Amino acid sequence: MFRLTAVSINHRTANVEAREKIFYSSEEIREISEKLNSVARESMIVSTCNRTELYMIPASTPKTHDELYRLVREGKKLADGEVEVGFETYEGFEAVRHLFAVASGIDSLMLGDIQILGQLKEAYNTGVELGTVGSLLHHACQMALKAGKRAKAETKISEGAVSVSYAAVELAEKIFGSLKGRTALLIGAGETAELAAKDLKPKEIGRLFIVNRTLERAKNLADEIGLGEAVQLDALSEKLPQAEIVISSVGGSGYVLTREMVAAAMKGREINPLLIIDIGVPRNVDPAVRKVSNVFLNDIDSLNMIVENNMQMRRAEIVAVQRLLDEELNDFMKWYNSLEVGPTIKMLRDKIERIREEEIDRHKGKMKDADLQIVEEVTRSLVNKILHEPMTNLKNAENGISMVDRVKMLKSLFGLDEDEKS
């Protein structure tokens, strides 16, 4: 019997505050591993900002779903009622399919999330290092990673920007063709600006100015991403003429960029366009900036349209990903069911051989040695010929009957389950 169980606390069952309380750091996973090893034959914890999941094969007595959740909660030293979260559970092959869905990104808060595959691989490597991952979870994780890679390579589930910050960078890349060597200017150093900066860095931009009211915060962001020059907001007009891409995301009322400031920055560089992307709410950039020659202004509404179009494209790919996951799950089930074939064949051969030997022992007193040798050879050959076709069919598991059903049928017909118990 396939006894894998998964308990999942995720973006559907708990709000962000509750998920933060149940999040496991690498060190906390190490701390709970000894406890898990005492109650589980195999186990693995996957913990990200949007989910904490425990996959477990019990060592002996199966655990209830509440007991598994209690294990997760106790590992965080959370008392009853201290954190209000719901959880989902998956049993057997459905737990494996859920793992595949997580790896593919279709179970993520951000549909098609490209980070989850790396996070899952890290969780698997930690389990291997701690000795909590055995052969079954090893195979499940390897196939999950394969499924995730296939989903990203064979479908569009991860294509197109689905965050406003990345949509801004994607838009800039479409306009300029490549951002390599370009000069970008960020106005703001908050969460949105941080995401935009992190999305810009892999594009190999040449220079990055981070302009903010608080210079220290701009410096901290530049240090965190390892790129950028911190600039006081008062000095924005000095840096603006050097920029080719401006992304603005600051709070407060009033325009940070006016038509006059942009027009002044464009003097002497008319052949070099300026892309301004305003993702501030309320807007940071005066709409009249659009009237300045060779300046292209996009606001958050146009970016939200890009994001929604990309999300619709990703949603349309879910069915294709699910078909792919079904293929991988079918392969996993074949692998698992094949584990039962070898022992079952041996049990059947041993039983037939035992019957053959018992019958020969009952009659060998009536036979001469030469006759006994002939009977031994004939009965062994007969047993091999009788078993050959059933054993071949058992291994192939075709004609609409699964391998696990064939194994169950064979054990029932020949009483092999009773032999196992005796």
C-alpha positions, 0 to 999 in steps of 0.5 A: 500500500502506498502510504505517502501523506501530505499536509499543506498550509498554503495561500488558499488555507491561511493569510500571509500573517499566519503563513509567516508564523508557520514558515520553516527556516533551514535551521528549523527544518534541521531541528525537527528532522530528528523528531520526524525520523523517529515517527517517519520512514521518510519525510520532507518539508517544503516551506516558502512564503506561500506554503509550508508542506510536510510529506511523510511516510509513517514508520509504523502506525499511520498518522491522522491529518490532525497529527501531521498538522500538530507535528508541523505546528509543534516544530514551530513551538506554536500552541493550540489556537496560537495561529489560525490556519487551515490545511489541505491533505493529500493521500497516496498517489494524490500526494505525489500529484500535488507535489508535481503541481507545486513543481509546475507552478500551477498551485502557486499564488503567482500562477507559473511561479518560476522560483518554486522549482528551485525552492523544491530542489532545495527542500529535497537536498536538505531532506537528503542531507538530513537523511529524511528522504528515502528511495520513494521520496527521492524518486517522487522529487526527481520526477516532480523536478522533471515535471516542473521543467517540462511544464516550463519548456513545453507550455507557456505557464511561466511566460509573460510578466505577471507582476507590475514591476516585472511588466515594467522591465519587460516593456522596457526590453520590448522597446529597446530590444536589449537593456544591456548597457542601458542606464536606468533610474528608479524613483523610490526605494520601497517594495515595488522599486526593490522588485524592479531593481532585482528584475533589472539586474539580470538584464545587464544594465550599464548603470542604475540610479536609485533616487529616494527621499531618504538617501540611506534607504536608497543606499540599503537597496543598492547594497542589497542588490549589489548594483546602483548609485543612491541619489537624493530626491532633490538631485533627480533633475541632475541625473535625469538627462543620463537616464534612458529608462525611468521607473517611478513608484513613490507614495504621496501626492503631487507629481515627482516628474513634471513636463518642465523637468523632462523637457529640460532633460531631453534638451540635446538628446532628442535622438535618444528616447526616454521611456518613463514607466509610472507605477505609483499610486497616485501617479508620480508623473505629470501626464503632460510629459507625453507631449515632450518629443521622443518621450514615451510614458506608460502608467500602471493601467497599461501595465495592469493590462499587460499583466492581466493578458499574461495571466489569461494566457497562463490560465489557458495553459493549466489544462496542458500542464495538467495533462503533462502531470498526468503523464508523469504521475502515470510513469511514477505509478508504473515505477512504484507498482513495478516494485511489487512485481519482483517480490510477487513473482518470487513468492509465486515461484517459491510456492509452486516449487514448494508444492512440487518438492512436496509431491515428489517427496511423497512419491520418491519412495516408489521410484528408482534414482534414475526415474526420480532424476527424470521426474525432477527435470520434467516437473521443473521444466513444467513449472517454468513453462506454466509460469512463463506467460503469466509472469510476462503478462504481469510485468507488461501490465497491458490490456487496460489492467494496471500492474497493481491490480494484476499483482493483487489478483495474482496474490488473491488467486494463489493465496500469496497474502496468506503466505506473507502473514504466516 
